[in-house]
């Protein structure tokens, strides 16, 4: 079914339903996972004096505003998609990927992926936004076909709304490499993780005291230490006698039966911090530990998220930023050389191209693993050249660092999160 705006058109399956909306074109799919209906929205605007950098400027404005407009949203990937129908200045479109949490009507937590395509054709700008559950998305599936169907109408009209778009701050290195304007895609900066569940502030000591109750015998299940006792009582986990409340019992049940995992960062001790969780299929009890960058009286946050939303939280907590696509595999290095690189020692081998751009940036390393260490993933982040996967090399303590090859980092993290929390073996 073809749907037309003023200047652009796109196609959706016949089973989708058109939703009346003023100033935009909206369609939704039949209810799917947890009753959520994937939705596509076309917004159009005009620009009086398009330039070579217009697409970059429109994209960068979206990168700044997505986290402001969608609570908890975090941009995780940006693509330059070749498109001969765009232009005439730039024969490509932008595709921005963001992850966001939502709480549908049935009160279940759910992780969403938002995909925005931007196209400039003459004086007209299209913004096509697809929203669907993470578990519904498949690479190169029918949903991406909807996005790919976007094209200018042959005899379209100019949209009425005039866009006010600030000039983009360009990424000079990526612009020179690609021979086309490339905006700085790290403008969202560091954003603290957002949980939509009820959250509780706890110190690591209070969490340890609460966890100790999960292994205590029935008659020993009482908090005796004064400071943790007051903290846990204020949060509602124990009563006046130090015994678990109904809320406390729910949390203790997750400690006892959930699949434990931990996220840690390597490097200087002063930057050390961690996050851990206990997963039971679709639900995760998560503790976001205190950080030197986020002083909160030494307290962390205890709350819940859905398994399909965990990748977003891991990426936000680690400060992993999107980047332009990179392609490289660095020469194998030792664990000692890796630790040196994390404290800003130069990379031990000569490299060029994308590898050189990545290797000269500051590095931070993060490991997300289950309690056994059998399932997990390790990655390295940089301020502006994206992330790389860290795998075992051919030597006993060797490491191989390479850019994600077949899919973006958030997909790898989602796969590992599913494997850990459903008790499966990860193929990553």
CORHU-V387634 format. One record per pair of residues at least 24 apart in sequence whose C-alpha atoms are under 8 Angstrom apart, sorted by the first residue. I is the first residue (numbers start at 1). GAP is how many residues later the second one is. D is the distance in Angstrom with one decimal. If there is no record, write none. Layout:
# CORHU-V387634
i=[I & I]
gap=[GAP & GAP]
d=[D & D]
This chain:
# CORHU-V387634
i=[5 & 5 & 6 & 6 & 6 & 6 & 6 & 6 & 7 & 7 & 7 & 7 & 7 & 7 & 7 & 7 & 7 & 8 & 8 & 8 & 8 & 8 & 8 & 8 & 9 & 9 & 9 & 9 & 9 & 10 & 10 & 10 & 10 & 10 & 11 & 11 & 11 & 12 & 33 & 33 & 33 & 34 & 34 & 34 & 35 & 36 & 36 & 36 & 37 & 38 & 38 & 38 & 38 & 39 & 39 & 39 & 40 & 40 & 40 & 40 & 41 & 41 & 41 & 41 & 42 & 42 & 42 & 42 & 43 & 43 & 43 & 44 & 44 & 44 & 44 & 44 & 44 & 45 & 45 & 45 & 45 & 45 & 45 & 45 & 45 & 45 & 46 & 46 & 46 & 46 & 46 & 46 & 46 & 46 & 46 & 47 & 47 & 47 & 47 & 47 & 47 & 48 & 48 & 49 & 50 & 50 & 51 & 52 & 52 & 52 & 53 & 53 & 53 & 54 & 54 & 55 & 55 & 55 & 55 & 55 & 55 & 56 & 56 & 56 & 56 & 56 & 57 & 57 & 57 & 57 & 57 & 57 & 58 & 58 & 58 & 59 & 59 & 59 & 59 & 60 & 60 & 60 & 60 & 60 & 61 & 61 & 61 & 63 & 63 & 63 & 63 & 64 & 64 & 67 & 70 & 71 & 71 & 71 & 72 & 72 & 72 & 72 & 72 & 73 & 73 & 73 & 73 & 74 & 74 & 74 & 74 & 74 & 74 & 75 & 75 & 75 & 75 & 76 & 76 & 76 & 76 & 77 & 77 & 77 & 78 & 78 & 78 & 78 & 78 & 79 & 79 & 85 & 85 & 85 & 86 & 86 & 86 & 86 & 86 & 87 & 87 & 87 & 88 & 88 & 90 & 90 & 92 & 93 & 93 & 93 & 93 & 94 & 94 & 99 & 99 & 100 & 100 & 101 & 101 & 101 & 102 & 103 & 109 & 109 & 109 & 109 & 110 & 110 & 110 & 110 & 111 & 111 & 111 & 111 & 111 & 112 & 113 & 117 & 121 & 123 & 124 & 124 & 134 & 134 & 135 & 174 & 185 & 185 & 185 & 186 & 186 & 186 & 186 & 186 & 189 & 189 & 190 & 190 & 191 & 191 & 191 & 192 & 192 & 193 & 193 & 193 & 194 & 195 & 195 & 195 & 196 & 196 & 197 & 197 & 197 & 198 & 198 & 199 & 199 & 199 & 199 & 200 & 200 & 200 & 200 & 201 & 201 & 201 & 201 & 201 & 202 & 202 & 202 & 202 & 202 & 202 & 203 & 203 & 203 & 203 & 204 & 204 & 204 & 206 & 206 & 210 & 211 & 211 & 213 & 214 & 214 & 214 & 214 & 215 & 251 & 254 & 254 & 254 & 254 & 258 & 258 & 259 & 259 & 259 & 259 & 259 & 260 & 260 & 261 & 261 & 261 & 261 & 261 & 262 & 262 & 262 & 262 & 262 & 263 & 263 & 263 & 263 & 263 & 264 & 264 & 264 & 265 & 265 & 265 & 265 & 266 & 266 & 266 & 266 & 266 & 267 & 267 & 267 & 267 & 267 & 268 & 268 & 278 & 279 & 279 & 279 & 279 & 280 & 280 & 281 & 281 & 281 & 282 & 282 & 282 & 282 & 282 & 283 & 284 & 307 & 307 & 307 & 308 & 308 & 308 & 310 & 310 & 311 & 311 & 311 & 311 & 311 & 312 & 315 & 318 & 320 & 320 & 320 & 320 & 320 & 321 & 321 & 321 & 321 & 321 & 321 & 322 & 322 & 323 & 323 & 323 & 324 & 324 & 326 & 326 & 326 & 326 & 327 & 327 & 327 & 327 & 327 & 327 & 328 & 328 & 328 & 328 & 329 & 329 & 329 & 329 & 329 & 330 & 330 & 330 & 330 & 331 & 331 & 332 & 332 & 332 & 332 & 332 & 333 & 333 & 333 & 334 & 334 & 334 & 335 & 335 & 335 & 357 & 358 & 358 & 358 & 361 & 370 & 375 & 375 & 375 & 375 & 375 & 376 & 376 & 376 & 377 & 377 & 377]
gap=[37 & 39 & 38 & 147 & 150 & 151 & 152 & 153 & 37 & 117 & 145 & 146 & 148 & 149 & 150 & 151 & 152 & 36 & 118 & 142 & 143 & 144 & 145 & 148 & 140 & 141 & 142 & 143 & 144 & 136 & 137 & 139 & 140 & 141 & 135 & 138 & 139 & 134 & 100 & 102 & 103 & 70 & 72 & 74 & 69 & 68 & 96 & 97 & 95 & 92 & 93 & 94 & 95 & 91 & 92 & 93 & 88 & 89 & 90 & 91 & 86 & 87 & 88 & 89 & 84 & 85 & 86 & 87 & 83 & 84 & 85 & 80 & 81 & 82 & 83 & 115 & 117 & 79 & 80 & 81 & 113 & 114 & 115 & 116 & 117 & 118 & 77 & 78 & 79 & 112 & 113 & 114 & 115 & 116 & 117 & 76 & 77 & 78 & 115 & 116 & 117 & 75 & 114 & 74 & 72 & 73 & 38 & 37 & 38 & 129 & 114 & 115 & 128 & 66 & 113 & 35 & 38 & 39 & 63 & 64 & 65 & 112 & 114 & 125 & 126 & 127 & 108 & 109 & 110 & 111 & 112 & 126 & 60 & 107 & 110 & 35 & 37 & 59 & 124 & 108 & 123 & 124 & 125 & 127 & 104 & 105 & 107 & 33 & 122 & 124 & 125 & 123 & 124 & 121 & 30 & 29 & 30 & 123 & 28 & 29 & 121 & 122 & 123 & 25 & 26 & 27 & 28 & 24 & 25 & 26 & 117 & 238 & 242 & 24 & 113 & 246 & 247 & 239 & 245 & 246 & 334 & 245 & 246 & 331 & 107 & 244 & 245 & 246 & 247 & 245 & 246 & 36 & 66 & 67 & 33 & 34 & 35 & 65 & 66 & 33 & 34 & 35 & 33 & 34 & 30 & 90 & 27 & 24 & 25 & 26 & 27 & 24 & 25 & 210 & 213 & 209 & 212 & 94 & 95 & 208 & 94 & 93 & 87 & 88 & 196 & 197 & 195 & 196 & 198 & 199 & 195 & 196 & 197 & 198 & 199 & 197 & 24 & 30 & 31 & 35 & 34 & 35 & 174 & 175 & 173 & 150 & 137 & 138 & 139 & 135 & 136 & 137 & 197 & 198 & 130 & 132 & 126 & 129 & 125 & 126 & 128 & 124 & 125 & 120 & 123 & 124 & 119 & 108 & 109 & 110 & 108 & 109 & 106 & 107 & 108 & 105 & 106 & 102 & 103 & 104 & 105 & 35 & 101 & 102 & 103 & 34 & 98 & 99 & 100 & 101 & 29 & 30 & 97 & 98 & 99 & 100 & 87 & 95 & 96 & 97 & 85 & 95 & 96 & 25 & 26 & 42 & 41 & 44 & 39 & 38 & 39 & 41 & 42 & 41 & 34 & 24 & 25 & 26 & 31 & 26 & 163 & 111 & 112 & 161 & 162 & 164 & 110 & 111 & 107 & 108 & 109 & 110 & 159 & 105 & 106 & 107 & 108 & 109 & 51 & 103 & 104 & 105 & 106 & 102 & 103 & 104 & 99 & 100 & 101 & 102 & 73 & 76 & 98 & 99 & 100 & 72 & 75 & 76 & 97 & 98 & 74 & 75 & 143 & 28 & 141 & 142 & 143 & 141 & 142 & 26 & 140 & 141 & 24 & 25 & 26 & 139 & 140 & 24 & 137 & 110 & 111 & 114 & 106 & 109 & 110 & 104 & 107 & 99 & 100 & 102 & 103 & 106 & 98 & 95 & 48 & 61 & 62 & 63 & 66 & 67 & 60 & 61 & 62 & 63 & 65 & 66 & 62 & 64 & 61 & 62 & 63 & 61 & 62 & 28 & 59 & 60 & 77 & 27 & 28 & 75 & 76 & 77 & 78 & 26 & 27 & 74 & 75 & 26 & 71 & 72 & 73 & 74 & 25 & 70 & 71 & 72 & 69 & 70 & 61 & 66 & 67 & 68 & 69 & 65 & 66 & 67 & 63 & 64 & 65 & 62 & 63 & 64 & 28 & 24 & 27 & 28 & 24 & 50 & 41 & 44 & 45 & 50 & 51 & 40 & 50 & 52 & 36 & 39 & 51]
d=[7.5 & 7.6 & 7.5 & 8.0 & 5.7 & 5.3 & 6.5 & 5.8 & 7.5 & 6.8 & 5.8 & 5.4 & 7.8 & 4.3 & 5.2 & 6.0 & 6.7 & 7.9 & 6.9 & 6.9 & 5.6 & 4.3 & 5.0 & 7.1 & 7.8 & 5.7 & 5.6 & 6.2 & 6.1 & 6.9 & 7.5 & 5.1 & 4.4 & 6.6 & 5.8 & 5.9 & 7.4 & 5.8 & 7.3 & 7.9 & 7.2 & 7.8 & 7.9 & 7.7 & 8.0 & 7.1 & 7.7 & 7.5 & 7.3 & 7.3 & 5.6 & 4.5 & 7.4 & 5.8 & 5.4 & 6.8 & 7.0 & 5.6 & 4.5 & 6.6 & 8.0 & 5.7 & 5.2 & 6.6 & 7.0 & 5.7 & 4.5 & 6.6 & 6.1 & 5.2 & 6.5 & 7.2 & 5.6 & 4.8 & 6.2 & 6.0 & 7.4 & 5.9 & 5.2 & 6.8 & 7.7 & 5.1 & 6.6 & 4.9 & 5.5 & 5.7 & 5.5 & 4.5 & 5.8 & 6.4 & 5.6 & 6.9 & 6.1 & 4.8 & 5.8 & 5.2 & 6.3 & 7.3 & 5.8 & 5.7 & 7.8 & 6.3 & 7.7 & 7.2 & 7.2 & 6.1 & 7.0 & 5.3 & 6.4 & 7.3 & 7.6 & 7.3 & 5.9 & 7.6 & 7.6 & 7.6 & 7.4 & 7.4 & 7.4 & 7.0 & 6.2 & 6.1 & 7.9 & 6.4 & 6.2 & 5.3 & 6.4 & 6.4 & 5.4 & 4.3 & 7.8 & 7.1 & 7.6 & 6.2 & 7.9 & 6.7 & 8.0 & 7.0 & 7.7 & 6.3 & 6.3 & 7.2 & 6.7 & 7.6 & 7.1 & 7.4 & 7.9 & 7.9 & 7.0 & 6.8 & 6.3 & 6.2 & 5.4 & 7.4 & 7.3 & 7.3 & 7.7 & 7.7 & 5.6 & 6.3 & 7.0 & 5.0 & 7.5 & 6.4 & 5.5 & 4.2 & 7.1 & 5.3 & 5.4 & 6.5 & 7.9 & 6.9 & 7.1 & 6.5 & 7.7 & 7.8 & 6.9 & 7.9 & 6.7 & 5.1 & 6.9 & 5.0 & 6.8 & 7.2 & 7.4 & 6.5 & 6.7 & 6.5 & 8.0 & 6.8 & 7.2 & 7.5 & 6.5 & 7.0 & 6.3 & 5.9 & 5.0 & 7.8 & 7.7 & 6.0 & 4.9 & 6.2 & 6.8 & 6.6 & 7.9 & 7.9 & 7.4 & 6.7 & 5.6 & 4.9 & 7.4 & 5.1 & 6.8 & 7.8 & 5.9 & 7.4 & 7.1 & 7.7 & 7.1 & 6.4 & 7.3 & 7.3 & 7.6 & 7.8 & 6.5 & 5.5 & 7.9 & 5.8 & 6.8 & 6.5 & 6.7 & 7.9 & 5.1 & 4.2 & 8.0 & 7.3 & 7.9 & 7.0 & 6.7 & 7.3 & 6.2 & 6.8 & 6.2 & 7.8 & 6.7 & 7.2 & 6.4 & 6.1 & 7.6 & 5.9 & 6.3 & 7.1 & 7.8 & 6.5 & 7.8 & 7.5 & 7.1 & 5.5 & 6.2 & 7.8 & 7.4 & 6.2 & 6.3 & 5.5 & 5.5 & 5.9 & 7.5 & 7.1 & 7.0 & 6.6 & 7.9 & 7.5 & 6.2 & 5.6 & 6.9 & 6.1 & 7.5 & 6.3 & 5.6 & 4.6 & 7.6 & 6.3 & 5.6 & 5.1 & 6.5 & 7.5 & 6.0 & 5.6 & 4.8 & 6.4 & 7.1 & 7.7 & 5.1 & 5.4 & 6.2 & 6.9 & 7.9 & 6.1 & 4.1 & 5.8 & 7.2 & 6.8 & 7.0 & 6.8 & 6.7 & 7.7 & 6.9 & 6.8 & 7.3 & 5.3 & 7.5 & 6.6 & 6.2 & 7.7 & 7.7 & 6.2 & 7.5 & 7.4 & 6.9 & 8.0 & 8.0 & 7.6 & 7.8 & 7.1 & 6.0 & 7.4 & 6.0 & 5.6 & 7.3 & 5.6 & 4.1 & 5.4 & 7.6 & 8.0 & 5.9 & 5.8 & 6.4 & 7.3 & 7.9 & 6.9 & 5.5 & 4.4 & 6.7 & 5.6 & 5.4 & 6.8 & 7.2 & 5.5 & 4.4 & 6.4 & 8.0 & 7.8 & 7.0 & 5.4 & 6.4 & 6.6 & 5.6 & 6.6 & 7.1 & 7.4 & 7.9 & 6.8 & 7.9 & 7.6 & 7.7 & 4.8 & 7.8 & 5.9 & 6.9 & 7.2 & 5.3 & 4.9 & 5.6 & 5.1 & 7.5 & 7.5 & 7.9 & 5.7 & 7.9 & 6.6 & 6.5 & 7.0 & 6.6 & 7.7 & 7.3 & 7.1 & 6.8 & 6.0 & 7.9 & 5.4 & 5.3 & 7.2 & 7.5 & 7.7 & 7.4 & 5.8 & 7.5 & 8.0 & 7.3 & 7.2 & 7.6 & 7.7 & 6.9 & 7.1 & 6.1 & 7.8 & 7.8 & 5.7 & 6.3 & 5.6 & 4.7 & 7.3 & 7.4 & 6.1 & 7.7 & 7.8 & 6.3 & 6.3 & 7.6 & 7.8 & 5.7 & 7.9 & 7.4 & 6.1 & 5.3 & 5.6 & 5.6 & 6.9 & 7.3 & 5.9 & 4.2 & 6.6 & 6.4 & 6.6 & 5.5 & 6.1 & 6.8 & 7.7 & 6.4 & 6.2 & 5.5 & 4.9 & 7.3 & 5.5 & 5.4 & 6.7 & 5.6 & 4.5 & 6.0 & 5.7 & 6.2 & 6.7 & 7.0 & 7.4 & 5.6 & 7.8 & 7.4 & 6.4 & 7.2 & 7.7 & 6.7 & 6.5 & 5.8 & 6.2 & 7.5 & 7.9 & 7.4 & 7.2 & 7.4]
